[in-house]
Amino acid sequence: MKRELISSIQEKELQLAKLREHIDKSDVCSDLYNKVLIEKAILKKQLEDLQNNSLVNRIKHLLPRQEKLICDYFNGK
Protein backbone atom coordinates (compact mmCIF):
# COMPACT_ATOMS: atom_id res chain seq x y z
CA MET A 1 0.00 0.00 0.00
CA LYS A 2 2.79 2.39 0.92
CA ARG A 3 4.72 1.73 -2.28
CA GLU A 4 1.59 2.22 -4.36
CA LEU A 5 0.98 5.61 -2.75
CA ILE A 6 4.59 6.68 -3.29
CA SER A 7 4.50 5.64 -6.95
CA SER A 8 1.18 7.46 -7.42
CA ILE A 9 2.65 10.61 -5.88
CA GLN A 10 5.64 10.43 -8.21
CA GLU A 11 3.32 9.97 -11.18
CA LYS A 12 1.34 13.05 -10.14
CA GLU A 13 4.59 15.04 -9.84
CA LEU A 14 5.48 14.09 -13.41
CA GLN A 15 2.05 15.14 -14.61
CA LEU A 16 2.39 18.45 -12.78
CA ALA A 17 5.79 19.07 -14.34
CA LYS A 18 4.36 18.54 -17.82
CA LEU A 19 1.29 20.66 -17.15
CA ARG A 20 3.24 23.49 -15.53
CA GLU A 21 4.51 24.56 -18.96
CA HIS A 22 0.97 24.93 -20.33
CA ILE A 23 -0.84 26.58 -17.40
CA ASP A 24 -0.86 30.04 -18.97
CA LYS A 25 -1.85 28.81 -22.42
CA SER A 26 -5.38 27.56 -21.68
CA ASP A 27 -7.97 27.35 -18.95
CA VAL A 28 -8.35 23.62 -19.48
CA CYS A 29 -4.68 23.02 -18.68
CA SER A 30 -4.93 25.28 -15.65
CA ASP A 31 -7.97 23.40 -14.35
CA LEU A 32 -6.30 20.06 -14.99
CA TYR A 33 -3.17 21.24 -13.19
CA ASN A 34 -5.25 22.24 -10.17
CA LYS A 35 -7.06 18.89 -10.20
CA VAL A 36 -3.81 16.92 -10.30
CA LEU A 37 -2.38 19.12 -7.54
CA ILE A 38 -5.36 18.32 -5.30
CA GLU A 39 -5.07 14.60 -6.08
CA LYS A 40 -1.40 14.70 -5.14
CA ALA A 41 -2.23 16.43 -1.85
CA ILE A 42 -4.82 13.74 -1.07
CA LEU A 43 -2.30 10.98 -1.78
CA LYS A 44 0.31 12.66 0.43
CA LYS A 45 -2.23 12.92 3.27
CA GLN A 46 -3.12 9.24 2.89
CA LEU A 47 0.56 8.32 3.05
CA GLU A 48 1.06 10.49 6.11
CA ASP A 49 -1.98 8.93 7.82
CA LEU A 50 -0.70 5.46 7.00
CA GLN A 51 2.66 6.21 8.59
CA ASN A 52 1.12 7.89 11.65
CA ASN A 53 -1.38 5.11 12.22
CA SER A 54 1.33 2.49 12.44
CA LEU A 55 3.19 4.55 15.05
CA VAL A 56 0.02 5.22 17.04
CA ASN A 57 -0.95 1.56 16.95
CA ARG A 58 2.45 0.52 18.27
CA ILE A 59 2.16 2.94 21.18
CA LYS A 60 -1.40 1.85 21.98
CA HIS A 61 -0.29 -1.76 22.33
CA LEU A 62 2.48 -0.79 24.75
CA LEU A 63 0.31 1.27 27.09
CA PRO A 64 -2.18 -0.49 29.36
CA ARG A 65 -5.76 0.53 28.80
CA GLN A 66 -7.62 1.96 31.75
CA GLU A 67 -11.24 0.98 32.05
CA LYS A 68 -13.66 3.73 33.10
CA LEU A 69 -16.27 2.80 35.60
CA ILE A 70 -19.60 4.54 35.87
CA CYS A 71 -18.69 5.80 39.34
CA ASP A 72 -15.67 7.64 37.83
CA TYR A 73 -18.04 10.10 36.18
CA PHE A 74 -19.64 11.04 39.52
CA ASN A 75 -16.53 11.38 41.71
CA GLY A 76 -15.99 15.05 40.97
CA LYS A 77 -19.57 16.18 41.65
CORMOVEN-V877732 format. One record per helix or strand. SS is the DSSP state (H for helix, E for strand). FROM is the first residue (numbers start at 0). LEN is the number of residues. Records with the same first field share a line. If there is no record, write none. Layout:
SS = FROM-LEN / FROM-LEN
This chain:
H = 1-19 / 26-36 / 69-4
